């Protein structure tokens, strides 16, 4: 077990703390890959030899230092490769690292649904489940030629290897990602367009605040609408796989202004032309991030726009001091 997947339990909208936490990991290894908004992969192969400790022992030290120096707890998954470490993280709990040893890989994977495997999307899961391949154990036992006929030659080979525990991924050192995302799930499948728009307003406001906290602007916005489960018994038995629609729009100018992001999000939503769609969740992703200092803003003679931007600055300071819910649109206060 040489790869750790760490998820820091950061409060909402505190992604600005992630670079400091990545620095903590880099005290143990330079091979650290950021997984915003709150996670990272760390390759400890060299660290195990240098510090004379196992990956599990180093994971315990990382957890203690994150709590002591940053006041942030974390959950950690460990495995022989990045894919297995990510999957182990899903079973991890605060204070306890979920580790998958090399001789436990097959046992760990065998009963997991196909949708648990990174890279398996809605369409692939539906195809596999239609042929009874609804667990990774069944996929691993299927002939390679069968998988290639179902999902294609290259995808079938990768799927067969991953289901058998072959993890060819590697940790790629990087800085914080060039995108930010947030999601608004509904407690039940939601038909009301008004509630859809409230979710968009909330998500766009959060993205704007997080961008401004990081001194970033985004060039484009992506909307993903996830609908109710596919009506297929095998998919439901494996935990359900909601279908989704995704649309992206390039913004008129790079921005972190919540009002501009909200307007773009509404435009993307209206363009979908949904009619009584049963929506399970709405997600927004800000992409193409750049430093705010490099962005230009088209000046306007509209005094309302200038007033809104000044109020936004005041609201950001209030949220930083009193919490993310200190200031919010009236329609979200109920």
Residue pairs with C-beta under 8 A, 6 or more apart in sequence:
1 54
1 55
1 56
1 78
1 79
1 80
1 99
1 100
1 101
1 102
2 43
2 44
2 45
2 48
2 55
2 80
3 41
3 42
3 43
3 44
3 55
3 78
3 79
3 80
3 81
3 82
3 84
3 85
3 171
4 41
4 42
4 44
4 55
4 58
4 59
4 62
4 76
4 77
4 78
4 85
4 97
5 35
5 39
5 40
5 41
5 76
5 77
5 78
5 79
5 82
5 85
5 86
5 88
5 89
6 25
6 39
6 40
6 41
6 42
6 59
6 62
6 74
6 75
6 76
6 89
7 35
7 38
7 39
7 74
7 75
7 76
7 89
7 92
8 17
8 18
8 21
8 38
8 39
8 66
8 72
8 73
8 74
9 38
9 72
9 73
9 74
9 75
9 94
10 17
10 18
10 37
10 38
10 72
11 324
12 206
12 324
13 206
13 209
13 210
13 213
13 319
13 324
14 213
15 36
15 37
15 38
15 176
15 180
15 210
15 213
15 214
16 210
16 213
16 214
17 70
17 72
18 34
18 36
18 37
18 38
18 40
18 176
19 175
19 176
20 70
21 40
21 66
21 70
21 72
22 32
22 34
22 40
22 176
24 62
24 65
24 66
24 69
24 70
25 32
25 40
25 42
25 62
26 32
28 42
28 44
28 47
28 51
28 58
28 61
28 62
29 42
29 43
29 44
29 46
29 47
30 173
31 42
31 43
31 46
31 171
31 173
32 40
32 41
32 42
32 43
32 171
32 173
33 40
33 41
33 42
33 82
33 171
33 172
33 173
33 174
34 40
34 174
34 175
34 176
34 177
35 41
35 177
36 176
36 177
36 179
36 180
37 180
37 181
37 210
39 89
41 82
41 85
41 86
41 171
42 171
43 170
43 171
44 55
44 58
47 53
47 55
47 58
48 54
48 55
48 58
51 58
53 61
55 78
55 99
56 78
56 97
56 99
59 76
59 78
59 97
60 97
62 74
62 76
63 73
63 74
63 76
63 95
63 97
66 72
66 73
66 74
67 73
73 94
73 95
74 94
75 89
75 92
75 93
75 94
76 89
76 92
76 97
76 98
77 85
77 86
77 87
77 88
77 89
77 90
77 91
77 92
77 97
77 98
77 99
77 100
78 85
78 88
78 97
78 98
78 99
78 100
79 85
79 87
79 88
79 99
79 100
79 105
79 167
80 100
80 101
80 102
80 105
80 167
81 167
81 168
81 169
82 167
82 169
82 170
82 171
83 117
83 118
83 162
83 167
83 169
84 100
84 105
84 108
84 165
84 167
85 100
86 118
87 100
87 108
87 109
87 112
87 116
87 117
87 118
88 98
88 99
88 100
88 108
89 98
90 116
91 98
92 98
100 108
105 165
106 140
106 164
106 165
108 165
109 136
109 137
109 140
109 163
109 165
110 135
110 136
110 137
110 140
111 135
111 136
111 137
112 135
112 136
113 134
113 135
113 136
113 238
113 239
114 120
114 124
114 125
114 128
114 129
114 133
114 134
114 135
114 136
114 139
114 238
115 125
115 238
115 239
115 241
116 136
116 239
117 136
117 159
117 162
117 163
118 162
119 158
119 159
119 162
120 128
120 159
122 230
122 241
122 242
122 243
122 244
124 151
124 155
124 159
125 235
125 238
125 241
126 230
126 232
126 235
126 241
127 150
127 151
128 134
128 139
128 150
128 151
129 232
129 234
129 235
129 238
130 232
130 234
131 146
131 150
132 138
132 234
133 139
133 142
133 147
133 150
134 234
134 235
134 237
134 238
135 238
136 163
137 163
139 147
139 159
139 160
139 163
140 160
140 163
140 164
142 160
144 156
144 157
144 160
147 156
147 157
147 159
147 160
148 156
148 157
149 156
150 156
151 159
161 168
176 214
177 289
178 287
178 288
178 289
179 218
179 285
179 286
179 287
179 288
179 289
180 207
180 210
180 211
180 216
180 218
180 285
180 286
180 289
181 283
181 284
181 285
181 286
182 203
182 206
182 207
182 210
182 283
182 284
183 203
183 281
183 282
183 283
183 284
184 199
184 200
184 202
184 203
184 281
184 282
184 283
185 280
185 281
186 195
186 199
186 279
186 280
186 281
189 227
189 228
189 278
189 279
189 280
190 196
190 278
190 279
190 280
191 276
191 277
191 278
191 279
193 274
196 269
196 274
196 279
196 282
197 266
197 269
198 331
198 332
199 282
200 223
200 262
200 265
200 266
200 269
200 282
200 284
201 262
201 265
201 329
201 331
201 332
202 328
202 332
203 265
203 282
203 283
203 284
204 258
204 261
204 262
204 264
204 265
204 284
205 258
205 261
205 262
205 328
205 329
205 332
206 324
207 218
207 258
207 261
207 284
207 286
208 256
208 257
208 258
208 261
208 312
209 258
209 316
209 319
209 324
211 217
211 218
211 256
211 286
211 289
211 292
212 256
212 292
212 312
212 316
213 316
213 320
214 289
215 291
215 292
215 293
216 256
216 289
216 290
216 291
216 292
217 254
217 255
217 256
217 289
217 290
217 291
217 292
217 295
218 251
218 254
218 255
218 256
218 261
218 286
218 287
218 288
218 289
218 290
219 250
219 251
219 254
219 287
219 288
219 289
219 290
220 248
220 249
220 250
220 251
220 286
220 287
220 288
221 248
221 249
221 251
221 261
221 264
221 265
221 268
221 284
221 285
221 286
221 287
222 246
222 247
222 248
222 249
222 284
222 285
222 287
223 246
223 247
223 248
223 249
223 265
223 268
223 269
223 272
223 282
223 283
223 284
224 244
224 245
224 246
224 282
224 283
224 284
224 285
225 244
225 245
225 246
225 269
225 272
225 274
225 277
225 279
225 281
225 282
226 242
226 243
226 244
226 279
226 280
226 281
226 282
226 283
227 242
227 243
227 244
227 245
227 277
227 278
227 279
227 280
228 242
228 278
228 280
229 235
229 236
229 240
229 241
229 242
229 280
230 240
230 241
230 242
230 243
235 241
242 280
242 281
245 272
247 268
247 271
247 272
248 268
248 287
249 264
249 267
249 268
251 260
251 264
252 260
252 298
253 295
253 296
253 297
253 298
254 288
254 290
254 295
254 296
255 261
255 295
255 297
256 292
257 309
257 312
258 312
259 308
259 312
261 284
261 286
265 284
300 306
315 327
318 326
318 327
319 325
319 326
319 327
